[in-house]
Amino acid sequence: MTKSQIKISKKIAILEALLAKEKNFSEAEFSYSQFDNFISGKNKEYVEISLRMNFYLTLKKLFISKRVNIYKLFSSYFEFSREGNALLKSIIHRSIIERVAIFYYYTRLMKNYSLPKSDDDDAALTILERTIMPKIVRGYSQTSIDPEQLLKINDIRGVRLRNLETRNAYDTTPLNILTAIEKLDRKVIGTKNSYNILSNFAHPNFFDSMTAHSNQSSELNEFGDMVFNFVMSAKKPFKVDPELSNILGLTDDILIELVEFYLVIILESEKYIREAKAFCKNLVESDLQFYVNERAFKKTGLRKGTKCPCFSGLRIKDCCGKHLF
């Protein structure tokens, strides 16, 4: 093993140790249920109460989808690192930076907004509905193209993608990834430079000439002048010369710092998700309380044994309605 290979192996070992705690979480199954915002439902009251959980569910879907895919990307990163495939490893590395940047962007966003203290705080509820929720939906969806229309296409030739723009009630245009990376770079200095280096390596830029070379040598000609001989070939995988390997190694150093920071913001996101769940369940309880106080509980078709509208799977009397009867 060369010194360079030993150094890379040590970095991979550090990353694997840092991410070991994510393995169980990412490979577990996250199940959830919710109603569509735009359906009336056969039991209108039950559906409307259940929609109170949408903020929590959308927030959780946003963060969990990012965590699951970041973990998948790291698995691929390790695989290509062991194979010595510098190109695919760098493409994956670049994608990791993008997703961690988005994860941090929305974790930071949530920290800037405090949840309402109660369901009587009309001003805070308005901010939640008109400001926070649209941002969370945008973070989860992030596409200007309607996925349902896109998936129905059988031939992409001649298709005007602009005609497939989403008709979502919220703004779902993609966030400028460089905006998110610049914010992350303030916390993990060097992230932006790493991203730019990896982009140059992944794109058909000057690195192509470096990675296409499989061998080089030098010799003196008959006049004593140095002549350099190069060989280009696809016989070797995307391995790089020592100088380029050193540059990519510096981006790996930043990646270790990035993972350490990522594990910290995971805890912050989990805290906010717990608070969002508690808040939304309080809204469900308040709605149930309203129907009990108005003696309209049974008229709505609800019963103590009905599954709770918060989607916990428990009966109302054992969940959000346990203090009402």
C-alpha positions in Angstrom: 0.0 0.0 0.0 1.4 3.4 -0.9 1.4 6.4 1.5 -1.4 7.9 -0.5 -3.6 4.8 -0.3 -2.9 4.5 3.5 -4.0 8.1 3.9 -7.2 7.5 1.9 -8.0 4.4 3.9 -7.6 6.3 7.2 -10.0 9.0 5.9 -12.6 6.4 4.9 -12.3 4.7 8.3 -13.0 8.0 10.0 -16.0 8.8 7.8 -17.4 5.3 8.3 -17.1 5.7 12.1 -18.8 9.1 12.0 -21.7 7.7 9.9 -22.1 4.4 11.8 -24.8 6.0 13.9 -26.8 6.9 10.8 -26.9 3.3 9.5 -29.8 2.1 11.7 -31.8 5.3 11.2 -31.4 5.4 7.4 -32.1 1.7 6.9 -35.3 1.7 9.1 -38.7 2.2 7.5 -40.5 5.5 8.1 -44.2 5.0 7.5 -46.7 7.9 7.5 -50.2 8.7 6.5 -51.9 11.9 5.5 -54.8 13.3 3.6 -54.6 15.3 0.4 -55.1 19.1 1.1 -57.6 19.3 -1.7 -60.1 16.6 -0.9 -63.2 17.2 1.0 -63.5 13.6 2.5 -66.6 11.6 3.4 -66.1 12.8 7.0 -65.2 16.4 6.4 -64.5 17.2 10.1 -62.1 14.2 10.6 -60.1 15.2 7.4 -59.9 18.8 8.5 -58.6 17.8 12.0 -56.1 15.4 10.4 -54.8 18.2 8.1 -53.5 19.9 11.3 -50.6 17.3 11.2 -49.5 18.4 7.7 -46.8 20.8 8.9 -45.2 18.2 11.1 -45.4 15.5 8.4 -44.0 17.7 5.6 -41.2 18.8 7.8 -40.3 15.3 8.8 -40.5 14.1 5.2 -38.2 16.9 4.1 -35.5 16.0 6.7 -35.8 12.2 6.5 -35.7 12.1 2.7 -32.4 14.1 2.8 -30.9 11.9 5.6 -31.8 8.7 3.8 -30.3 9.9 0.5 -27.2 11.4 2.1 -26.5 8.0 3.7 -27.1 6.2 0.4 -24.6 8.6 -1.3 -22.0 7.9 1.4 -22.4 4.2 0.8 -21.6 4.7 -2.9 -18.8 7.1 -2.0 -17.1 4.3 0.1 -17.6 1.8 -2.7 -16.0 3.9 -5.4 -13.2 4.9 -3.0 -12.3 1.3 -2.5 -12.4 0.7 -6.3 -10.1 3.6 -6.9 -12.6 5.2 -9.2 -11.8 8.9 -8.7 -14.3 10.2 -11.1 -17.4 8.5 -9.7 -16.2 9.1 -6.2 -15.9 12.8 -6.9 -19.3 13.0 -8.5 -20.9 11.4 -5.4 -18.8 13.7 -3.2 -20.2 16.7 -5.0 -23.7 15.4 -4.6 -23.2 14.9 -0.8 -22.1 18.5 -0.5 -25.3 19.7 -2.3 -27.6 17.7 0.0 -25.9 18.5 3.2 -26.1 22.2 2.2 -29.8 21.9 1.6 -30.2 20.0 4.9 -28.3 22.8 6.8 -30.3 25.5 4.9 -33.6 24.3 6.2 -32.3 23.4 9.6 -31.1 27.0 9.9 -34.4 28.3 8.5 -36.4 26.4 11.2 -34.2 27.8 13.9 -35.0 31.3 12.8 -38.7 30.7 13.4 -40.2 29.7 16.7 -43.4 27.7 16.8 -46.5 29.3 18.2 -46.9 28.9 22.0 -50.5 28.0 21.7 -53.3 27.7 19.1 -54.6 31.1 20.4 -51.5 32.9 19.0 -53.1 34.1 15.8 -50.1 36.1 14.6 -47.8 33.2 15.1 -50.2 30.8 13.4 -50.4 33.2 10.4 -46.6 33.2 10.1 -46.7 29.4 10.3 -49.3 29.0 7.5 -48.1 31.8 5.2 -44.3 31.8 5.7 -42.9 28.7 7.3 -45.2 26.1 5.6 -44.6 27.3 2.1 -40.8 27.2 2.6 -41.0 23.7 4.0 -43.1 22.5 1.0 -40.7 24.2 -1.4 -37.8 22.4 0.3 -39.5 19.0 0.1 -40.7 19.4 -3.5 -38.2 21.7 -5.2 -39.1 21.3 -8.9 -40.8 23.6 -11.4 -41.9 20.5 -13.3 -45.0 18.5 -12.3 -43.7 15.0 -11.5 -47.0 13.3 -12.3 -47.0 14.8 -15.8 -43.3 14.1 -16.3 -43.7 10.4 -15.4 -46.4 10.0 -18.0 -44.1 10.9 -20.9 -43.2 8.0 -23.2 -40.8 10.0 -25.5 -38.9 13.1 -24.4 -38.0 14.2 -28.0 -39.8 17.4 -28.9 -41.4 17.8 -25.4 -41.6 21.3 -24.1 -40.8 20.9 -20.4 -42.1 24.4 -19.7 -45.5 23.1 -20.5 -45.2 20.6 -17.6 -44.7 23.3 -15.0 -46.3 22.3 -11.6 -49.6 23.8 -10.6 -48.8 23.5 -6.9 -50.5 26.0 -4.6 -47.0 26.7 -3.2 -43.9 28.0 -4.9 -41.8 24.9 -5.6 -39.1 26.4 -7.8 -35.7 24.9 -6.9 -33.5 26.7 -4.5 -30.2 28.0 -6.0 -27.8 25.3 -4.7 -24.9 27.8 -4.6 -26.9 29.9 -2.1 -27.1 26.9 0.2 -23.5 26.0 -0.3 -22.3 29.6 0.5 -24.2 29.5 3.8 -22.7 26.1 4.6 -19.2 27.4 3.8 -19.5 29.9 6.6 -19.7 26.9 9.0 -17.4 24.5 7.3 -14.8 26.7 5.6 -13.5 25.2 2.4 -16.8 23.6 1.4 -17.4 26.0 -1.5 -13.8 25.6 -2.8 -14.2 21.8 -2.5 -17.4 22.0 -4.5 -15.8 24.0 -7.3 -12.8 21.7 -7.5 -15.1 18.6 -7.7 -17.3 20.3 -10.3 -14.2 20.9 -12.5 -13.2 17.3 -12.0 -16.7 16.0 -12.7 -17.4 18.2 -15.8 -15.6 17.9 -19.1 -13.0 20.5 -18.1 -9.2 20.4 -18.0 -9.1 17.4 -15.6 -10.2 15.2 -18.6 -6.7 15.5 -20.1 -5.2 14.5 -16.8 -7.4 11.4 -16.1 -7.1 10.2 -19.7 -3.4 9.7 -19.4 -2.4 6.2 -18.3 1.4 6.6 -18.4 4.1 9.2 -18.9 7.9 9.2 -19.1 10.8 11.4 -20.0 14.1 11.0 -21.8 17.0 13.1 -23.2 17.2 13.3 -26.9 20.4 13.3 -28.9 21.0 17.0 -28.2 20.5 16.6 -24.4 17.1 18.2 -24.3 14.4 16.7 -22.1 11.5 15.1 -24.1 8.3 14.0 -22.3 6.3 11.0 -23.5 2.7 10.5 -22.7 0.2 7.7 -23.2 -3.6 8.1 -23.2 -5.7 4.9 -22.7 -8.9 3.6 -21.2 -7.2 0.5 -20.0 -6.8 1.9 -16.4 -9.8 3.0 -14.3 -10.2 6.7 -13.3 -7.1 6.7 -11.2 -5.2 10.0 -10.9 -1.6 11.0 -10.6 -0.1 12.0 -7.2 -0.5 15.8 -7.7 -4.2 15.5 -8.6 -4.7 12.9 -5.9 -3.3 15.4 -3.4 -5.9 18.0 -4.4 -8.8 15.6 -4.2 -7.4 14.5 -0.8 -7.8 18.0 0.4 -11.5 17.9 -0.5 -11.7 14.7 1.5 -10.3 16.5 4.5 -13.1 19.1 4.3 -15.6 16.2 3.9 -14.6 14.8 7.3 -15.3 18.2 8.9 -18.5 18.4 6.9 -19.7 15.1 8.3 -18.9 16.1 11.9 -21.0 19.3 11.3 -23.8 17.3 9.7 -24.2 15.0 12.7 -24.6 18.1 14.9 -27.4 19.6 12.7 -29.1 16.3 12.6 -29.7 16.6 16.3 -31.0 20.2 15.8 -33.5 19.0 13.1 -34.7 16.2 15.3 -35.4 18.7 18.1 -37.5 20.9 15.8 -39.4 17.9 14.5 -40.3 16.8 18.0 -41.5 20.3 18.8 -43.5 20.5 15.5 -45.2 17.1 16.3 -46.1 18.2 19.8 -47.5 21.5 18.5 -49.6 19.9 15.7 -51.0 17.3 18.2 -52.0 20.1 20.4 -54.0 21.6 17.5 -55.7 18.2 17.0 -56.5 18.1 20.7 -58.0 21.6 20.6 -60.2 20.7 17.6 -61.4 17.6 19.4 -62.1 19.7 22.5 -64.2 22.1 20.4 -66.5 19.3 19.2 -66.8 17.9 22.7 -67.6 21.3 24.2 -70.2 21.9 21.5 -71.7 18.5 22.1 -71.2 17.8 18.4 -68.6 15.0 18.8 -70.9 12.1 17.9 -72.7 14.2 15.2 -69.5 14.3 13.3 -69.3 10.6 13.3 -66.3 10.5 15.7 -66.2 8.1 18.6 -63.8 7.5 21.5 -62.6 4.4 19.7 -62.1 6.1 16.3 -58.4 6.1 15.3 -56.9 9.5 16.3 -56.8 12.1 13.5 -53.1 12.6 14.3 -52.3 9.3 12.6 -50.7 7.8 15.7 -52.6 4.6 15.1 -54.1 4.9 18.6 -57.7 5.4 19.5 -58.8 9.0 20.2 -59.5 8.2 23.9 -55.9 6.9 24.2 -54.3 9.7 22.3 -55.1 13.3 21.6 -58.5 12.9 23.3 -57.4 11.2 26.5 -58.0 14.3 28.6 -61.4 15.0 27.1 -63.5 12.2 28.4 
